[in-house]
Amino acid sequence: MSSMNAGHVFQVAHQDASRFPAGQVNLKDISEADARRLMSEEHKALGYRPPPGSLAAQAQAAIARHETHRAEEHTLTVDAAKLREAAIDDAQRIKEQRDSVAPASVDLESVGESEARKLMSDEHKALGYRPPPGSLAAEAQAAAAKHPDASSGVDTATLARAALEDASKISSGAENTSQQFNLKAVGEADARALMSEEHRALGYRPPPGSLAATAQAEAAKHPDAKGNVDAATLAQAALQDAQRIEAQRAAANAPANPAEQLNLDTISADEARTIQSEEHKILGHRPPAGSAAAQAQRAVDSRAQVPLSKEMAAELVSQEHKARGHLPESGTIAPVAQSLADQNDRDGGGRSLGDVGM
């Protein structure tokens, strides 16, 4: 039996699981100093800056998003040897993936919804924000909408690798955007062109920290400078930076707790089990207290024995009506709950939400 939660229980499960890393270092309980040490150790082990999806990158993202209880602490809270071991292990994993495996390939013509969800979850986790338009995950979702039940036959490990590779390209592109030309040599003319292009791409004035805003600040120091950058390069750089800003804005506006996307008043037992199963598969262990799975199951359990009243059923119908934009279809939870409430009212029975799959 379904509710309005049915369409996004998988998305919630994947987003929520990314909040609970399962490695030997708990990223939800590290300090800013721990994250810096991880970055230093993994950088040293790799010989280059750890890429998106690495343990060090995830640690820094967790600190930046204040997802750890110790984000403001500037001393080590994890044993230094343990941090070093975790960094070395992760560096070894990254080296093995890069050295021994050919680039992952995903056929977008045959990718289905479940594979697109997996790509979106993995690439979101690697980037630290929702993959922007043009990313592999975004293109996979658009393609899957045309053939949702298809399957490319690609295993989950290959999908994860494809997502990580694409995230690395996006991050490299963002880092290299300003390196396509020397901002120290940009004059007012180039800065105006950048501002115009990025304004057009965003639909609003580029904010502080954008490439265009930074270029204007630099150009003010040397207005007559000639960066010798052609118009096409300026336009491409502005578009790439606009995509970065939009992706970061979307991530900032997303609920910190994915469970907020669920209506726990109407979630069904089947939907709660689905979230539990998906999070368990991703984490490799039972979702912890505070996870979307735990919250959904707690809501189901707390309602299971509550006798249905006409008032409760009317509230369920009202919530589903508002969410759908029309009355809930026959056979869905709210109408069935209303039917059982009517029976309780007639015969004084104690039929509960548990009897309708809730």
C-alpha positions in Angstrom: 0.0 0.0 0.0 1.5 3.4 -1.0 1.4 7.0 0.0 2.8 10.2 -1.4 6.2 9.0 0.0 6.4 6.2 -2.6 8.1 8.3 -5.3 11.2 9.2 -3.4 11.8 6.6 -0.7 14.9 5.3 -2.6 16.3 8.9 -3.1 15.8 9.6 0.7 17.5 6.3 1.6 20.6 7.0 -0.6 20.9 10.6 0.5 20.5 9.7 4.2 23.0 6.8 4.0 25.7 9.2 2.8 25.4 10.9 6.2 26.7 7.8 8.0 30.1 6.7 6.6 31.0 3.2 7.5 34.8 3.5 7.5 37.3 3.0 10.4 37.1 6.8 11.0 33.7 8.1 11.9 33.3 11.3 9.8 30.4 12.4 12.0 32.6 12.7 15.0 35.8 14.3 13.8 37.3 17.7 14.5 38.6 20.3 12.0 42.2 19.3 13.0 41.4 15.6 12.3 40.2 16.6 8.8 43.3 18.6 8.1 45.5 15.7 9.3 43.6 13.2 7.1 44.1 15.5 4.1 47.8 15.9 4.8 48.4 12.2 5.3 46.4 11.1 2.3 48.0 13.8 0.1 51.4 12.5 1.2 50.4 8.9 0.5 49.0 9.7 -3.0 51.5 12.2 -4.1 48.7 14.6 -5.1 45.6 16.2 -3.6 43.0 13.6 -2.6 40.2 13.6 -5.2 36.4 13.9 -4.6 35.1 10.8 -2.9 38.4 10.2 -1.0 38.2 9.9 2.8 40.1 13.2 3.2 37.8 15.0 0.8 34.7 13.6 2.6 36.1 14.6 5.9 36.7 18.2 4.8 33.2 18.4 3.3 31.7 17.1 6.6 33.5 19.9 8.5 32.5 22.6 5.9 28.9 21.5 6.2 29.1 21.3 10.0 27.9 17.7 9.8 30.2 16.7 12.7 29.7 17.5 16.4 33.3 18.6 16.6 33.6 20.9 13.6 34.8 23.9 15.6 37.5 21.9 17.6 41.1 22.6 16.5 42.8 19.7 18.2 43.0 16.1 17.2 40.2 14.0 18.7 41.2 10.8 16.8 44.5 9.0 17.4 47.1 10.2 14.9 48.2 6.7 14.0 44.6 5.7 13.3 44.2 8.8 11.0 47.4 7.9 9.2 46.3 4.3 8.7 42.9 5.3 7.4 44.5 7.8 5.0 47.0 5.2 3.7 44.3 2.6 3.3 42.1 5.0 1.3 45.1 6.2 -0.8 45.8 2.6 -1.7 42.2 2.1 -2.7 42.3 5.1 -5.0 45.6 4.0 -6.5 44.3 0.6 -7.3 41.2 2.0 -8.9 43.2 4.4 -11.1 46.0 2.0 -12.0 44.3 -1.3 -12.7 40.8 -0.4 -13.9 39.8 1.0 -17.2 37.5 4.0 -17.2 33.9 3.0 -16.3 31.3 3.2 -19.0 27.6 3.6 -18.7 25.3 3.4 -21.7 22.7 6.2 -21.2 20.5 4.7 -23.9 19.7 1.7 -21.6 20.1 3.1 -18.1 17.1 2.6 -15.9 15.7 4.5 -12.9 17.4 2.4 -10.2 20.8 2.8 -11.9 20.3 6.6 -12.3 19.5 6.8 -8.6 22.7 5.0 -7.8 24.7 7.3 -10.0 23.1 10.4 -8.5 23.7 9.2 -4.9 27.4 8.3 -5.5 28.2 11.4 -7.5 26.4 13.6 -5.0 28.5 12.0 -2.2 31.7 12.4 -4.1 31.1 16.1 -5.0 29.6 17.2 -1.7 26.7 18.9 -3.6 24.1 17.8 -6.1 25.7 17.0 -9.5 25.0 19.9 -11.9 23.4 19.8 -15.3 25.7 18.1 -17.8 27.1 15.7 -15.2 26.8 11.9 -15.7 24.3 11.6 -12.9 22.1 14.4 -14.3 22.2 13.0 -17.8 21.5 9.5 -16.5 18.4 10.7 -14.7 17.1 12.5 -17.8 17.7 9.4 -19.9 16.1 7.0 -17.4 12.9 9.1 -17.4 12.5 7.9 -21.0 12.9 4.2 -20.1 12.5 3.8 -16.3 12.3 0.0 -16.3 15.4 -0.5 -18.5 18.7 -1.8 -17.3 22.2 -1.3 -18.7 23.4 -4.4 -16.9 26.2 -2.5 -15.2 27.1 -3.6 -11.7 26.9 -1.2 -8.7 30.7 -1.1 -8.4 31.1 0.1 -12.0 28.3 2.7 -11.4 30.1 3.9 -8.3 33.4 4.2 -10.2 31.7 6.0 -13.1 30.2 8.5 -10.7 33.6 9.1 -9.0 35.4 9.6 -12.3 32.8 12.1 -13.4 32.9 13.9 -10.1 36.7 14.2 -10.5 36.3 15.7 -13.9 33.8 18.2 -12.6 36.0 19.2 -9.7 39.0 19.5 -12.0 37.1 21.6 -14.3 36.0 23.9 -11.5 39.6 24.2 -10.2 40.9 24.8 -13.7 38.2 27.4 -14.7 40.2 30.3 -13.3 43.4 28.8 -14.4 42.4 29.0 -18.1 43.6 32.6 -17.8 45.5 34.6 -15.3 43.1 36.6 -13.2 46.1 38.8 -12.1 46.3 40.0 -15.7 42.6 40.5 -16.4 41.5 44.0 -17.2 38.1 45.7 -17.0 37.0 44.7 -20.5 37.5 41.0 -19.8 36.0 41.3 -16.4 32.9 43.0 -17.9 32.6 40.2 -20.4 32.9 37.5 -17.7 30.2 39.3 -15.6 27.9 39.5 -18.6 28.3 35.8 -19.6 28.0 34.5 -16.0 25.0 36.8 -15.3 23.3 35.4 -18.5 24.0 31.8 -17.4 22.8 32.3 -13.9 19.8 34.5 -14.6 21.0 36.8 -11.7 24.1 38.8 -10.8 27.0 36.5 -10.0 27.5 36.5 -6.2 30.7 37.3 -4.2 33.1 34.4 -4.7 32.0 33.8 -8.3 34.6 33.8 -11.0 33.1 37.0 -12.4 33.1 38.8 -9.1 36.7 37.8 -8.4 37.7 38.9 -11.9 36.1 42.4 -11.3 37.9 42.8 -8.0 41.2 41.9 -9.7 40.6 44.1 -12.7 40.0 47.1 -10.4 43.7 46.8 -9.5 44.9 46.9 -13.1 42.0 48.1 -15.3 44.0 48.5 -18.5 45.6 45.1 -18.4 45.1 42.7 -21.3 44.6 39.1 -20.4 44.6 38.1 -24.1 41.7 35.7 -23.5 39.4 34.9 -26.4 35.6 35.3 -26.1 34.9 31.6 -26.3 37.2 30.8 -23.4 35.6 33.5 -21.3 32.1 32.2 -22.1 33.1 28.6 -21.3 34.7 29.7 -18.0 31.6 31.7 -17.0 29.3 28.8 -17.8 31.3 26.3 -15.8 31.4 28.6 -12.8 27.7 29.3 -13.1 27.0 25.5 -13.0 29.2 25.3 -9.9 27.3 28.1 -8.1 23.9 26.7 -9.0 24.9 23.2 -7.7 26.1 24.6 -4.5 23.0 26.7 -4.0 20.8 23.6 -4.6 22.9 21.7 -2.0 22.6 24.6 0.5 18.8 24.7 0.1 18.4 20.9 0.5 17.2 19.7 3.9 20.1 18.7 6.1 18.1 15.7 7.2 16.8 13.8 4.1 14.0 12.4 6.3 12.4 15.9 6.1 11.4 15.0 2.6 9.1 12.2 4.0 5.7 12.6 5.5 6.0 10.4 8.5 2.3 10.8 9.3 1.4 8.8 6.2 4.5 6.7 5.5 3.5 3.0 5.2 5.2 -0.1 6.7 6.3 -1.2 3.2 7.9 2.1 2.5 9.7 2.1 5.9 11.0 -1.4 5.2 12.2 -0.2 1.8 14.2 2.7 3.3 15.6 0.3 5.9 16.7 -2.2 3.3 18.3 0.4 1.0 20.2 2.2 3.8 21.4 -1.2 5.1 22.7 -2.2 1.7 24.6 1.1 1.2 26.0 1.3 4.7 26.7 -2.4 5.2 25.1 -2.3 8.6 21.8 -1.5 10.2 21.0 2.2 9.9 21.7 4.0 13.2 19.3 5.9 15.4 18.5 9.3 13.8 18.7 7.9 10.3 15.7 8.3 8.0 15.1 4.5 8.2 15.0 4.6 12.0 12.7 7.6 12.0 10.3 6.0 9.5 10.2 2.7 11.4 9.6 4.5 14.7 6.7 6.4 13.1 5.1 3.2 11.8 5.6 1.4 15.2 4.1 4.2 17.2 1.0 4.3 15.1 0.5 0.6 14.6 -1.7 0.0 17.7 -3.6 3.4 17.6 -7.3 2.8 16.9 -8.4 4.8 13.9 -10.9 7.7 14.5 -12.7 9.7 11.8 -10.7 12.7 12.7 -7.4 10.9 12.2 -8.5 9.5 8.9 -9.8 12.9 7.7 -6.3 14.4 8.5 -4.6 11.7 6.5 -6.9 12.4 3.5 -6.3 16.1 3.9 -2.5 15.7 3.9 -2.5 13.4 0.9 -4.9 15.7 -1.0 -2.6 18.6 -0.5 0.5 16.7 -1.6 -1.2 15.2 -4.7 -3.3 18.1 -5.7 -6.3 15.9 -5.9 -8.1 13.3 -3.7 -6.1 10.2 -3.0 -6.9 7.3 -5.3 -9.0 4.3 -4.1 -6.8 1.7 -2.6 -4.1 4.0 -1.3 -3.6 4.4 2.5 -5.7 7.5 3.2 -9.0 6.2 1.7 -8.5 2.7 3.3 -7.8 4.4 6.6 -11.0 6.4 6.2 -13.0 3.3 5.5 -11.7 1.5 8.6 -12.4 4.6 10.7 -16.0 4.6 9.5 -16.3 0.9 10.5 -14.9 1.8 13.9 -17.4 4.6 14.3 -20.3 2.2 13.4 -19.4 -0.8 15.5 -17.0 0.6 18.1 -14.2 -1.5 16.8 -10.5 -0.9 17.4 -9.1 -1.2 13.9 -5.7 0.5 13.7 -3.4 2.1 11.2 -1.4 -1.2 11.4 -4.3 -2.9 9.7 -3.9 -0.7 6.6 -0.1 -1.3 6.2 0.9 1.6 8.3 
